[in-house]
Amino acid sequence: MYSVILTELGISVFNDGKMEKAFGFNDAVQDYLEIKNKEANLGELISFLGSIQRGVTVSDDSLLAILKKNSIDSRLMDSEERERVQSSKPEIIVESGFASSLQDAFGRLRDFALGVSSSKISKVSESPDLHIIQAINSLDEIDKIANVLSSRLREWYGLHFPEIDNMIDSINGYAQTVMAGKRDSLTKQVFEDAGFPESKVEMLSLIASKSRGGDISDVNLTIVQSIASQILDLHGLRKRLEDHIESEMAAIAPNLSAILGTAVGARILGRAGSLKRLAGLPASTIQVLGAEKALFRSLKTGSQPPKHGLLFQHAMVHAAPRWQRGKIARAIAAKAVIAARIDVYGRGLNETLLDKLNIRVDEIGKKYESPAEKDVGGPRQFRRNGGNPRYNPRRDSLDRPSKVRDSRYPGRGSKDGQGPKNKSKKRKKFGRRKSKR
C-alpha cells in the first residue's frame, strides 16, 4: 500500500513502510504554504502516482484535495496512522534524504517554523485594512495637534490683533490671516483670499484699522507665522489623508462605507481591529463601540446603558431626535454587520442594503414621531431584573417592628418613653484638655 506523507521539507512516498521516492521543496516555506492553500503545482508527484495506477493514502487534507483534483485515487489516513506519522516526522525526514541526521532535521524544522511565522506576520502586516486604521488614527492625531497649535496661535497673535479671535472661527482662515503679517498689512484682498464672505471682509477691514492690540516685533511675528505655516501644512496633510481613506474604503469595504460613511466606517473599523474581526462581531457590540466606559459603568452602578457609541457621528443618528437615536443606531449597526460580512466574504457593492436602511429609518421616524412618556422625563435608574427591586426580607418584611429593642441596653429603643436614666442630663461639653506637665 502506497502512502504519501507531507513533511515540512518535502513529500515522501512510501510503499509498505519503505521509502519509494522523495520530492524535496526548493523553498520549504513557500511550497508548504502553497500546498496548505491548495494552490501548489505538483507535476512530478502527479506523474509518479499516475504511473503507479494504484490507490494511495495521504497524510494531509490539503494534499488530498490536490491529488483528487488531478484524478488520483487517494484517501485520507486514519487518525492513528496520522498520529504515528506526526510522532516520527524527524525520522521520516532523515529517511527521505531531506536531512543528514536527526540533529540536522531538528535544525531544519526550527528554521522552517521561524520562516512560517515570519511569512504570516508579513501577510498580516500587508493587510490593507490595517493601513486604513493607521490612516484614520493619524487623522485624529493631526486634529489634536492642529487644535493645540491653533489655541497657541490665537493667544499669541491675539496680543497684536485681539479682535479677530471672535470673528474668525476657521483654523485655516485664521492661519492664512496671520501669514499676511501685521494688522496694518491686512487688506481686503487678504481676507478674500482666505475665503471669507464679502460682509465679513468689510467688517474685518474696519476692525483692523481700529484695533487696540499692541505692536509685535518682527522676531515674534516670524515665530508666530511659522506656527501658522505648520497649521496650514497640517491642514493640507489632513486633506490628503481624507482622500486616501475615502479611496481605500471604497476599494476594500464599499458596503461598509455606503452604510456608515467613510469617516465613521474607518473609525469603527479601527476600534474593531480589522475588517474580518468586525464581520464577526454582533450588531449589539457594534452599536456601543466607542462607549465602553459608559457601558461598564451602567453594568456596575445600574445606570442606563448607552444607546450608541461612535455611531453618534453618523448623520442619521446625529440629526435624529433624542428618543429615536437608539432605535436608529440599532438599525444602522445591524446593516453594518451585514455590510462588513459582504465585504469580507463577497464581492461588489450591494445597493439594497442602503435602501433597506433608509426604509427602516423612515419607519422609525413615522412610528416614533413624538416621544413616549418614559422619554419625556429625566433619566431613570436602570435595573437588570425587569425593573423590580430585589426583595430584602429584613427590609421589606410586613411585621418588622419600627425599632428593634436591644436586650443588652433595656432603655434603648423602648416604646414606653423611658430611656436611660441619664437621658435628661445634658452632656457636659469639654474644651481642649490641657496637657499636664
Secondary structure, DSSP 8 states (H G I E B T S, - for coil): -EEEEE-SSEEEEEETTEEEEEEE-SSHHHHHHHHHTT----HHHHHHHHHHTS-EEES-HHHHHHHHHTT--EEE--HHHHHHHHHTHHHHHHHTTS-SSHHHHHHHHHHHHHHHHHHHHHHHHT-HHHHHHHHHHHHHHHHHHHHHHHHHHHHHHTTT-GGGGTT---HHHHHHHHHT-SGGG--HHHHHHTT--HHHHHHHHHHHHT-------HHHHHHHHHHHHHHHHHHHHHHHHHHHHHHHHHHH-HHHHHHH-HHHHHHHHHHHSSHHHHHTS-HHHHHTTT-HHHHHHHHHH-----S-SGGGGSHHHHHS-GGGHHHHHHHHHHHHHHHHHHHHHS-S--HHHHHHHHHHHHHHHHHTSS--HHHHS------SSTT-----HHHH-TT--SS---TT-TTTT-SSS---GGGSS------------
